[in-house]
Amino acid sequence: MENALMCMWDANVIGVTNALISKLGLEKDFYSRNICIPDSEGDLRDLDYKGKYLRMPVDYYESAYGDSIMFDPVNNKNIMKFLFDIFIDEWDDNSYYLSNYFKVFGPANDPRSQLHVMMSDGTQFTTRKYYNSSLQYMEIIDFMLFGEARFSYEAIDYPPEIETKKRKRR
């Protein structure tokens, strides 16, 4: 994808998003501008997320119909979870499969968490600690595809913004 399509993201987010699109085999339909996944015959099938289509930022802003959601898996954990579920459904390795996964939380004063997966062959993997849940799913996809987490997503993992409490005036 061209950088112009992702004008509001920094270079690291653009790189991670492009890598995720490649790993999942997603494509952008030239005519509808929706993010699609090829079916078994090679035809593009629109990804329908809650009755709306996923589109890159420039396509999302140009749409006047309100029928789309911005494709932002890094900053939207619900979209990333949706893509992870599609990845698991499309997973075609017959030798093993994902049998279970769950969140691992640290001490109460640490807002970061991890994702732990158990594969059918007994292999287990725990992600690095991240503030952003989307990055945990991306690391699990790396693990399932390559057998290891080849990339650390810590460069785009930012702590949540802390809202300052406003004093009430009398």
VOROTOR-406472 format. One record per residue: residue number from 1; x, z, y of N, C-alpha, C in turn. Coordinates in Angstrom, 3 decimals, decimal comma, padded with zeros to 6 digits. Example, Ala and Ser with C-alpha at 12.3 -4.5 7.8 and 13.67 -1.06 7.14 Angstrom:
- 1_013,190_007,800_-005,690_012,300_007,800_-004,500_013,200_007,800_-003,300
- 2_012,850_007,080_-002,250_013,670_007,140_-001,060_012,900_007,870_000,030
//
This chain:
- 1_000,844_000,000_-001,178_000,000_000,000_000,000_000,891_000,000_001,244
- 2_000,435_-000,689_002,244_001,212_-000,717_003,468_001,092_000,608_004,197
- 3_002,130_000,939_004,971_002,106_002,182_005,727_000,956_002,203_006,721
- 4_000,530_001,041_007,201_-000,564_000,995_008,167_-001,869_001,505_007,560
- 5_-002,006_001,387_006,250_-003,217_001,863_005,607_-003,268_003,381_005,552
- 6_-002,133_004,006_005,722_-002,061_005,456_005,623_-001,461_006,032_006,894
- 7_-001,942_005,571_008,022_-001,323_005,844_009,305_-001,242_007,321_009,666
- 8_-002,101_008,149_009,130_-002,065_009,542_009,534_-001,279_010,434_008,585
- 9_-000,650_009,881_007,574_000,125_010,647_006,615_001,606_010,506_006,907
- 10_002,384_011,526_006,572_003,833_011,402_006,733_004,402_010,611_005,548
- 11_005,676_010,290_005,617_006,302_009,413_004,623_006,256_010,004_003,214
- 12_006,397_011,321_003,086_006,353_011,951_001,759_004,970_011,829_001,124
- 13_003,923_012,023_001,913_002,560_011,919_001,385_002,264_010,482_000,990
- 14_002,732_009,525_001,783_002,551_008,114_001,451_003,229_007,798_000,115
- 15_004,451_008,282_-000,055_005,183_008,037_-001,297_004,501_008,648_-002,503
- 16_004,035_009,876_-002,372_003,357_010,556_-003,472_002,042_009,853_-003,805
- 17_001,304_009,441_-002,778_000,035_008,747_-003,008_000,258_007,414_-003,698
- 18_001,254_006,654_-003,256_001,566_005,381_-003,905_001,994_005,583_-005,354
- 19_002,792_006,620_-005,603_003,235_006,901_-006,968_002,048_007,277_-007,846
- 20_001,125_008,062_-007,311_-000,059_008,451_-008,077_-000,925_007,241_-008,407
- 21_-001,111_006,354_-007,438_-001,887_005,127_-007,666_-001,251_004,318_-008,798
- 22_000,067_004,224_-008,776_000,780_003,476_-009,814_000,655_004,156_-011,179
- 23_000,838_005,474_-011,235_000,771_006,200_-012,507_-000,609_006,109_-013,146
- 24_-001,647_006,140_-012,332_-003,011_006,103_-012,853_-003,517_004,683_-013,070
- 25_-002,752_003,690_-012,621_-003,166_002,301_-012,793_-004,300_001,893_-011,870
- 26_-004,424_002,566_-010,739_-005,491_002,253_-009,796_-005,140_001,030_-008,968
- 27_-006,151_000,348_-008,490_-005,964_-000,826_-007,640_-006,996_-000,805_-006,530
- 28_-006,691_-001,541_-005,468_-007,650_-001,687_-004,381_-008,308_-003,051_-004,516
- 29_-009,634_-003,058_-004,583_-010,370_-004,312_-004,666_-010,287_-005,015_-003,317
- 30_-009,882_-006,264_-003,344_-009,686_-007,037_-002,107_-010,995_-007,232_-001,349
- 31_-012,080_-007,417_-002,053_-013,355_-007,727_-001,400_-014,113_-006,480_-000,949
- 32_-014,242_-005,511_-001,826_-015,014_-004,311_-001,463_-014,154_-003,271_-000,744
- 33_-012,841_-003,377_-000,869_-011,867_-002,442_-000,299_-011,948_-001,057_-000,930
- 34_-012,616_-000,949_-002,071_-012,715_000,318_-002,778_-011,524_000,497_-003,715
- 35_-011,193_001,753_-003,994_-010,182_002,055_-004,992_-010,860_001,910_-006,350
- 36_-010,225_001,142_-007,236_-010,841_000,812_-008,527_-009,861_001,097_-009,660
- 37_-010,419_001,108_-010,853_-009,609_001,225_-012,059_-009,985_000,055_-012,963
- 38_-008,993_-000,619_-013,547_-009,327_-001,737_-014,445_-009,959_-001,230_-015,746
- 39_-010,973_-001,942_-016,227_-011,577_-001,579_-017,510_-010,832_-002,291_-018,631
- 40_-011,335_-002,195_-019,842_-010,643_-002,762_-021,010_-010,541_-004,279_-020,961
- 41_-011,476_-004,946_-020,253_-011,417_-006,403_-020,126_-010,571_-006,854_-018,936
- 42_-010,082_-005,914_-018,143_-009,274_-006,260_-016,977_-010,065_-006,367_-015,685
- 43_-011,385_-006,207_-015,750_-012,204_-006,230_-014,539_-012,063_-004,899_-013,810
- 44_-012,170_-004,956_-012,491_-012,056_-003,741_-011,694_-013,383_-003,002_-011,656
- 45_-013,313_-001,706_-011,907_-014,489_-000,847_-011,879_-014,322_000,137_-010,735
- 46_-015,278_000,158_-009,799_-015,210_001,076_-008,660_-015,238_002,513_-009,147
- 47_-014,435_003,355_-008,510_-014,488_004,778_-008,791_-015,612_005,376_-007,952
- 48_-016,597_005,905_-008,619_-017,761_006,484_-007,955_-017,602_007,998_-007,948
- 49_-017,335_008,563_-006,792_-017,170_009,998_-006,654_-018,346_010,559_-005,873
- 50_-019,221_011,270_-006,555_-020,407_011,868_-005,955_-021,269_010,840_-005,222
- 51_-021,413_009,663_-005,827_-022,257_008,625_-005,256_-021,615_007,836_-004,136
- 52_-020,334_008,059_-003,884_-019,630_007,332_-002,829_-018,357_006,716_-003,394
- 53_-017,852_005,716_-002,700_-016,639_005,026_-003,115_-015,426_005,639_-002,434
- 54_-014,289_005,545_-003,107_-013,034_006,024_-002,528_-012,355_004,868_-001,808
- 55_-011,943_005,111_-000,575_-011,268_004,075_000,211_-010,055_004,648_000,922
- 56_-009,064_003,790_001,142_-007,882_004,180_001,907_-008,310_004,480_003,346
- 57_-007,502_005,238_004,093_-007,927_005,655_005,435_-008,386_004,533_006,354
- 58_-007,653_003,437_006,449_-008,055_002,374_007,376_-009,373_001,738_006,944
- 59_-009,602_001,606_005,661_-010,860_001,051_005,161_-012,006_002,037_005,347
- 60_-011,697_003,311_005,218_-012,715_004,342_005,406_-013,202_004,351_006,860
- 61_-012,280_004,267_007,795_-012,651_004,315_009,210_-013,349_003,043_009,671
- 62_-013,089_001,921_008,989_-013,733_000,664_009,361_-015,132_000,518_008,766
- 63_-015,499_001,358_007,823_-016,802_001,256_007,174_-017,885_001,877_008,047
- 64_-018,924_001,116_008,286_-020,019_001,596_009,121_-021,190_002,123_008,302
- 65_-021,095_002,052_006,994_-022,233_002,371_006,140_-022,280_003,820_005,666
- 66_-021,184_004,543_005,762_-021,162_005,912_005,270_-021,239_006,002_003,763
- 67_-020,794_004,949_003,078_-020,875_004,913_001,620_-019,541_005,224_000,947
- 68_-018,612_005,800_001,711_-017,290_006,012_001,138_-016,723_007,372_001,533
- 69_-015,716_007,786_000,766_-014,946_008,995_001,017_-013,495_008,564_001,127
- 70_-012,756_009,183_002,026_-011,349_008,821_002,203_-010,545_009,207_000,959
- 71_-009,756_008,265_000,461_-008,889_008,494_-000,688_-007,682_009,288_-000,200
- 72_-007,732_010,588_-000,399_-006,671_011,482_000,039_-006,460_012,558_-001,033
- 73_-005,895_012,178_-002,177_-005,766_013,136_-003,270_-004,803_014,281_-002,978
- 74_-003,869_014,079_-002,059_-002,922_015,151_-001,747_-003,613_016,291_-001,011
- 75_-004,487_015,967_-000,084_-005,121_016,986_000,749_-006,541_017,338_000,324
- 76_-007,084_016,656_-000,670_-008,430_016,945_-001,140_-008,366_017,255_-002,634
- 77_-008,396_018,547_-002,969_-008,225_018,940_-004,373_-009,374_018,466_-005,255
- 78_-010,559_018,280_-004,689_-011,692_017,808_-005,486_-011,484_016,363_-005,935
- 79_-010,954_015,526_-005,049_-010,642_014,140_-005,424_-009,530_014,124_-006,463
- 80_-008,519_014,983_-006,281_-007,414_015,012_-007,241_-007,906_015,477_-008,607
- 81_-008,782_016,450_-008,657_-009,350_016,916_-009,926_-010,162_015,797_-010,582
- 82_-010,906_015,044_-009,779_-011,670_013,889_-010,264_-010,724_012,852_-010,887
- 83_-009,614_012,558_-010,211_-008,634_011,599_-010,728_-007,955_012,136_-011,988
- 84_-007,693_013,431_-012,020_-007,094_014,046_-013,208_-008,031_013,920_-014,407
- 85_-009,318_014,150_-014,183_-010,295_013,993_-015,266_-010,344_012,552_-015,771
- 86_-010,247_011,591_-014,859_-010,200_010,175_-015,266_-008,937_009,912_-016,082
- 87_-007,813_010,470_-015,642_-006,555_010,304_-016,372_-006,677_010,850_-017,789
- 88_-007,281_012,018_-017,938_-007,454_012,623_-019,269_-008,380_011,767_-020,125
- 89_-009,458_011,251_-019,532_-010,389_010,391_-020,287_-009,724_009,100_-020,747
- 90_-008,844_008,546_-019,919_-008,183_007,277_-020,233_-006,918_007,465_-021,068
- 91_-006,492_008,698_-021,265_-005,258_008,977_-021,998_-005,364_008,386_-023,395
- 92_-004,410_007,522_-023,753_-004,534_006,797_-025,023_-003,418_007,099_-026,013
- 93_-002,738_008,206_-025,840_-001,700_008,575_-026,790_-002,365_009,277_-027,973
- 94_-002,360_008,641_-029,117_-003,043_009,182_-030,294_-002,276_010,313_-030,969
- 95_-001,013_010,502_-030,612_-000,226_011,523_-031,289_-000,558_012,931_-030,804
- 96_-000,954_013,082_-029,547_-001,348_014,393_-029,044_-002,263_014,231_-027,840
- 97_-002,927_015,295_-027,492_-003,860_015,273_-026,368_-003,841_016,636_-025,676
- 98_-004,429_016,695_-024,526_-004,527_017,936_-023,766_-005,624_018,789_-024,381
- 99_-005,269_019,960_-024,874_-006,277_020,798_-025,516_-006,856_021,844_-024,561
- 100_-006,067_022,313_-023,601_-006,559_023,344_-022,698_-005,662_023,409_-021,467
- 101_-006,235_023,780_-020,350_-005,438_024,066_-019,167_-006,151_025,107_-018,314
- 102_-005,351_025,888_-017,592_-005,919_026,940_-016,761_-004,955_027,291_-015,633
- 103_-005,501_027,938_-014,607_-004,722_028,376_-013,450_-004,029_029,684_-013,759
- 104_-002,825_029,845_-013,225_-002,069_031,089_-013,331_-001,819_031,569_-011,904
- 105_-002,317_032,753_-011,611_-002,139_033,321_-010,279_-001,027_034,359_-010,315
- 106_-000,277_034,434_-009,214_000,812_035,392_-009,108_000,330_036,712_-008,536
- 107_001,242_037,457_-007,955_000,860_038,726_-007,336_-000,153_038,511_-006,207
- 108_-000,854_039,558_-005,864_-001,929_039,466_-004,871_-001,437_038,985_-003,506
- 109_-000,199_039,272_-003,162_000,298_038,867_-001,843_000,889_037,458_-001,832
- 110_000,869_036,748_-002,957_001,394_035,383_-003,042_000,215_034,410_-003,210
- 111_-000,085_033,591_-002,188_-001,238_032,686_-002,296_-001,000_031,459_-003,180
- 112_000,226_031,286_-003,669_000,512_030,129_-004,520_000,022_030,390_-005,942
- 113_-000,217_029,310_-006,662_-000,636_029,431_-008,058_000,034_028,327_-008,865
- 114_-000,145_028,401_-010,178_000,415_027,422_-011,093_-000,691_026,926_-012,011
- 115_-000,436_025,806_-012,657_-001,354_025,271_-013,652_-000,606_025,251_-014,978
- 116_-001,221_025,776_-016,010_-000,605_025,846_-017,332_-001,410_024,964_-018,280
- 117_-000,723_024,085_-019,017_-001,390_023,204_-019,976_-000,867_023,480_-021,379
- 118_-001,767_023,285_-022,332_-001,405_023,376_-023,738_-001,818_022,065_-024,397
- 119_-000,873_021,442_-025,064_-001,123_020,186_-025,747_-001,453_020,466_-027,209
- 120_-002,078_019,486_-027,860_-002,511_019,655_-029,254_-001,340_019,826_-030,214
- 121_-000,154_019,348_-029,848_001,008_019,493_-030,724_001,748_020,814_-030,508
- 122_001,180_021,705_-029,682_001,787_023,013_-029,446_002,661_023,077_-028,206
- 123_002,927_021,944_-027,582_003,721_021,920_-026,370_002,950_022,580_-025,234
- 124_003,664_023,386_-024,464_003,058_024,033_-023,309_003,904_023,743_-022,081
- 125_003,250_023,681_-020,954_003,955_023,400_-019,709_003,270_024,154_-018,580
- 126_004,081_024,738_-017,712_003,573_025,414_-016,523_004,203_024,762_-015,300
- 127_003,386_024,425_-014,326_003,890_023,784_-013,113_004,660_024,779_-012,256
- 128_005,315_024,241_-011,245_005,920_025,100_-010,234_004,806_025,764_-009,436
- 129_005,147_026,767_-008,657_004,150_027,425_-007,811_003,905_026,567_-006,578
- 130_002,635_026,301_-006,320_002,254_025,510_-005,155_001,100_026,188_-004,420
- 131_001,057_025,975_-003,121_-000,098_026,376_-002,326_-001,253_025,403_-002,585
- 132_-000,904_024,128_-002,688_-001,865_023,037_-002,804_-002,164_022,748_-004,286
- 133_-003,407_022,916_-004,682_-003,792_022,693_-006,086_-003,606_021,247_-006,527
- 134_-003,749_020,298_-005,611_-003,597_018,883_-005,966_-002,216_018,599_-006,535
- 135_-001,209_019,256_-006,002_000,158_019,012_-006,446_000,370_019,495_-007,880
- 136_-000,376_020,514_-008,282_-000,289_020,998_-009,659_-000,793_019,928_-010,630
- 137_-001,904_019,294_-010,288_-002,438_018,233_-011,149_-001,477_017,048_-011,200
- 138_-000,843_016,727_-010,079_000,121_015,626_-010,068_001,306_015,934_-010,971
- 139_001,765_017,173_-010,944_002,894_017,548_-011,792_002,513_017,515_-013,275
- 140_001,292_017,881_-013,605_000,827_017,808_-015,001_000,755_016,350_-015,463
- 141_000,309_015,456_-014,589_000,281_014,031_-014,931_001,697_013,541_-015,223
- 142_002,671_013,950_-014,398_004,071_013,599_-014,660_004,508_014,107_-016,030
- 143_004,166_015,351_-016,323_004,552_015,940_-017,601_003,955_015,168_-018,764
- 144_002,693_014,800_-018,651_002,042_014,086_-019,753_002,586_012,672_-019,912
- 145_002,942_012,029_-018,815_003,463_010,661_-018,907_004,922_010,617_-019,348
- 146_005,735_011,537_-018,830_007,183_011,448_-019,023_007,771_012,567_-019,874
- 147_006,968_013,569_-020,220_007,486_014,688_-020,992_008,213_015,712_-020,161
- 148_008,271_015,499_-018,873_008,920_016,426_-017,945_008,364_016,186_-016,546
- 149_008,546_017,154_-015,694_008,141_016,996_-014,297_009,332_016,404_-013,551
- 150_009,293_015,107_-013,325_010,430_014,403_-012,742_010,563_014,599_-011,241
- 151_009,513_015,053_-010,612_009,521_015,138_-009,160_008,955_016,476_-008,726
- 152_009,623_017,113_-007,795_009,098_018,342_-007,219_008,303_017,978_-005,971
- 153_007,099_018,450_-005,899_006,224_018,135_-004,773_006,304_019,190_-003,670
- 154_007,333_020,015_-003,702_007,462_021,094_-002,736_007,644_020,597_-001,303
- 155_008,125_019,361_-001,129_008,324_018,818_000,219_007,010_018,621_000,968
- 156_005,903_018,484_000,234_004,608_018,297_000,896_003,662_019,468_000,655
- 157_004,217_020,566_000,163_003,408_021,764_-000,088_003,556_022,708_001,097
- 158_002,521_022,798_001,883_002,554_023,618_003,078_001,706_024,868_002,883
- 159_002,137_025,995_003,414_001,285_027,184_003,313_000,009_026,990_004,114
- 160_-001,058_027,638_003,695_-002,316_027,480_004,435_-002,199_028,058_005,840
- 161_-002,946_027,456_006,733_-002,927_027,953_008,099_-003,620_029,303_008,159
- 162_-003,025_030,207_008,900_-003,598_031,538_009,048_-004,350_031,585_010,368
- 163_-005,604_031,885_010,272_-006,412_031,975_011,482_-006,235_033,346_012,107
- 164_-005,983_033,355_013,394_-005,855_034,622_014,079_-007,245_035,161_014,383
- 165_-007,366_036,452_014,245_-008,660_037,074_014,504_-008,837_037,227_016,010
- 166_-009,977_036,817_016,473_-010,285_036,922_017,894_-011,004_038,245_018,146
- 167_-010,604_038,858_019,198_-011,244_040,122_019,556_-012,590_039,837_020,203
- 168_-013,539_040,631_019,860_-014,850_040,505_020,467_-014,846_041,160_021,847
- 169_-015,401_040,452_022,769_-015,501_041,031_024,105_-016,822_041,734_024,253
- 170_-016,819_042,721_025,065_-018,065_043,471_025,289_-018,796_042,955_026,459
//
